[in-house]
């Protein structure tokens, strides 16, 4: 069963984007989600990714989730801002990086 939530920060575990952090934009079904990181995968061209190729984190970007659920447009800059602490060297920003 797909337990990913809209706005949740995830890490790719397979594919060309392996190791990159992304935000769940949409949950398609039990096997797929739509993810974007605002840089290589822009909001206008998100990635459809199998859930078995994603590692969950405990962080849900509430403001991004609320905008998506309300139908408000989110920007690539907002996604990059949320994800910037995840791309820092190990030891900096670790409070947000916990994976499940």
PyMOL commands that set and color helices and strands:
alter all, ss='L'
color gray80, all
select helices_A, chain A and resi 43-45+51-53+62-70+76-87+94-96
alter helices_A, ss='H'
color red, helices_A
select strands_A, chain A and resi 8-12+21-27+32-36+47-50+54-60
alter strands_A, ss='S'
color yellow, strands_A
deselect
rebuild
show_as cartoon
